[in-house]
Amino acid sequence: MLPRSGSRPQLDLSGAAIHGNLEDRNPTILLPNQSDDISHLALDIGGSLIKLVYFSRHAEHSSEDKRKLSTKRRLGMLNGGRRSYPVLGGRLHFVKFETGKLNECLDFISSKQLHRGGVDSPSWRSGAQPDNIVIKATGGGAFKYADLFKERLGVSLEKEDEMDCLVAGANFLLKSIRHEAFTHMDGQKEYVQIDQNDLFPFLLVNVGSGVSIIKVDGHGKFQRVSGTNVGGGTYWGLGRLMTKCKSFDELLELSQRGDNSTIDMLVGDIYGGLDYSKIGLSASTIASSFGKTISDDKELSDYRPEDISLSLLRMISYNIGQISYLNALRYGLKRIFFGGFFIRGHAYTMDTISFAVNFWSKGEAKAMFLRHEGFLGALGAFMSYEKHGLDDLRIHHLVERFPMGAPYISWMEKFVQKGTQITAPVPVGFPVTTGMGGFERPTAKGDILRSDASAALNVGVLHLVPTLDVFPLLEDPKMYEPNTIDLDLNEYKYWFKILSDHLPDLVDKAVASEGGTDDAKRRGDAFAHAFSAHLARLMEEPAAYGKFGLANLLELREECLREFQFVDAYVSIKQRENEASLAVLPDLLMELDSMNEEARLLALIEGVLAANIFDWGSRACIDDFDMFKKRMLADKKGQPYKRALLFVDNSGADVVLGMIPLARELLRNGTEVVLVANSLPALNDVTANELPGIVAEAAKHCGILRKAAEAGGLIFDAMAGIQDDLKDEPVSVPLMVVENGCGSPCIDFRQVSSELAAAAKDADLLILEGMGRSLHTNLNARFKCDTLKLAMVKNQRLAEKLFNGNIYDCICKFEPVHLT
């Protein structure tokens, strides 16, 4: 591990505990003995860019209510057996500045008081002036600008070794971020999931001014095995001399419009336009960089700067790729990760390096790149803080979000306070023309210039959520993929149109939920601009935010709503629909009770599928009802399910007249029932915070529900005789409510709440209901227990694509554990 300095105050983890209301999917972990005069900030100050990583806390929340404590006690979560990770609940932010504009970086740190723990810290609020504040920093600027940081901010920069930080940052990202690594060939970006148990060893190639090649054998175990002096500085230096460009990015932009065949000698130039197929060289392969200039009777001024830039870029990139592969071959390594100032998200650069590695290895080795590669050093410096608490984090504890943030002022503030138009968050590059040498021009959207200085690295904010778990009933978590449909370009176009068309109605509902005030209208307009900018960005480059499926797209919309402070756009609609449904619930229960067991089970499933959908003449795309009936009524006689997890969907008739009556039937059979609902609002989905009140109202009309709700801690007024330690026997199997850890219409079982993970321990039946949780996601997921998936297909394109069916067809998919 990295050596941890003790020259500054350290995080005091004694007495660490989860604090606040777990309705929030990102609960705070309190460090009661922690001094708030600790900065959670680290810097990588390079010659061109300053990369900054900082940590922000979550706001404090109110204490947990009785219902939550009762549920946790029943699920065994208060017995000390659960983990207690030493990490603050909060977010890791990534920001960059040009080194030439260092004062802007200092202003940013000062405005947020990052060097003093942030503006939410007690020391900042009290006006206290802490002494001897130390900030971790790496890069040459940590030495060069140390006095300026002391003068402006009153802080000392503690210098960390660049290579130590580089490796520590890479290891953290590859361990903790799901789709951090990607390949880039012929303009196509493809994300690669790295098995944490098979991560080491690998080769890390840092391409800065020069090139360092590092063999990484484990955490804190690495050695520099090679390098070359021909790197980014060579490209920039020669390019500046030959083209008179004023910046590295200007030189890259020139290469976008270059044709290196006017300067480079190609194999076809030597062999009369033919391939040299005997040794596998195509006519377009570069035989000699700048080789044509030998025989041309031309001066430097006679060559186009664009062609010179592209020829230089390819010469240096090919060289780096070849040297890197030879070192990988030397040590028997198949994975090579590239990063550094020279890469900076530039598609041609990545393509050229990838081509060289692929060519020399005959396809056996892969060049891979990292989405956060520009922040490796800053992340490593952050990791060097003593007891930073991140060592114990696992991949499911980190959730990446893509807020419409800017370094100084939020997009919403720009819109509301300054009236500035909100545009796409990443600038669009110049149109591209092809260069003819080596290989064909990239054809994907990735060919647009994405330089580091112009926000090339599409990195979001990392939410640290130590209370997230992998769902323990997944049959194979490593093979699990939540999204049913991959979003290719045609799918993107279709769903973007759907979401764009729905946007005005969503804005109207969001504004109405806040009383229609002028402030709400401004925020609604800002949200519409911001979400449209996200859609435009993804249309331009679908892989910009990592591997994105429909579930991610829908969640992005909900996160964007929350960013503009719309907590629950459908709140009034949900309340109205719940009240109307509860009014007719007693008659429905009476009708169900008049049926025999077989007829009642059919009516219950039909009810979940939206008011006797089978009787409307729609067919069942998947109809396993008879199999489910057999397990419920025949195979389970005398052996009912022990615990059922019911993943509920919409408010109103869906939950009140569909899932609650189904839960009641399971309770009647002696099965514990756990209703699983969203942690945060999403469209009209019912939340875990709303569900207990709905159940309590429903229980007024049903003794089965009332006794089960009492036993499960959902109704406390009737529990006067039940002791807090639950020593008395419950009068019924319990009905409980837990949150799922999500704020989306879909669910990703790789990241669920610890509460849900605990409830799954004894579950032997899952019921996934609704399009989001059983169709858009998890249709093909396999679990370790019996699973029933119920959904009505409310989208014609989806019905045709998945089942060759029609809108309003339905699925009743039962998967017994012995068949999965």
Secondary structure, 3 states (H helix, E strand, C coil): CCCCCCCCCCCCCCCCEEECCCCCCCCEEECCCCCCCCCCEEEEECCCEEEEEEEEECCCCCCCCHHHHHHHHHCCCCCCCCCCCCCCCEEEEEEEEEHHHHHHHHHHHHHHCHHHCCCCCHHHHHCCCCCCEEEEEECCHHHHCHHHHHHHHCEEEEECCHHHHHHHHHHHHHHHCCCCEEEEECCEEEEECCCHHHCCCEEEEEECCCEEEEEEEECCEEEEEEEECCCHHHHHHHHHHHHCCCCHHHHHHHHHCCCHHHCCEEHHHHCCCCCEHHHCECCCCEEECCHHHCCCCCCHHHCCHHHHHHHHHHHHHHHHHHHHHHHHHHHCCCEEEEECCCCCCCHHHHHHHHHHHHHHHCCCCEEEEECCHHHHHHHHHHHCCCCCCCCCCCHHHEEEECCCCCCCCCHHHHHHHHCCCCCCCCCCCCCCCCCCCCCCCCCCHHHCCCCHHHCCCCCCEEEECCCEECCCCECCCCCCCCECCCCCHHHHHHHHHHHHHHHHHHHHHHHHHCCCCHHHHHHHHHHHHHHHHHHHHHHHCCCCCCCCCHHHHHHHHHHHHHHCCCCCCCHHHHHHHHHHHHHHHHHHHHHHHCCCHHHHHHHHHHHHCCCCHHHHCCCEEEECHHHHHHHHHHHCCCCCCCEEEEECCECCHHHHHHHHHHHHHHHHCCCEEEEEEECCCCCCECECCCHHHHHHHHHCCCHHHHHHHHHCCCCCCCCCCCCCCCCCCCCCCCEEEEECCCCCCCCCCCCEEHHHHHHHHHCCEEEEECHHHHHHECCCCCECCEEEEEEECCCHHHHHHHHCCCCCCEEEEEECHHHC
